[in-house]
Amino acid sequence: QNCWVQKGGAFTGEVSAEMLVNLGIPWVILGHSERRALLKETNEFVGDKVAYALSQGLKVIACVG
């Protein structure tokens, strides 16, 4: 239900797009209301995540509203 916004790095607790691709997981959900509310993820940040996930070959379910 999430992936990090950039390649790799030491982001404890986060899942990278590369990890999902390597595991054969084709889809990711980004912008879920819980992450927006609890972690204060902005539209701009979610947009960056969507762009990066797509660039890595993932299919994206982008939550809006």
Residue pairs with C-beta under 8 A, 6 or more apart in sequence:
1 28
1 29
1 32
1 35
2 14
2 15
2 28
2 29
2 30
2 32
2 35
2 49
3 14
3 15
3 16
3 17
3 19
3 20
3 28
3 30
3 49
3 52
3 53
3 58
4 11
4 14
4 15
4 16
4 17
4 49
5 45
5 48
5 49
5 52
6 52
7 16
7 17
7 18
8 16
8 18
9 16
17 28
17 52
17 53
17 56
17 58
18 56
20 28
20 58
21 56
21 57
21 58
25 58
26 58
26 59
27 58
27 59
27 60
27 61
28 53
28 58
28 59
28 60
28 61
29 60
29 61
29 63
30 46
30 49
30 50
30 53
30 60
30 61
30 62
30 63
31 41
31 43
31 46
31 49
31 50
31 62
31 63
31 64
32 63
33 63
35 41
36 42
36 46
46 62
46 63
50 60
50 62
53 60
54 60
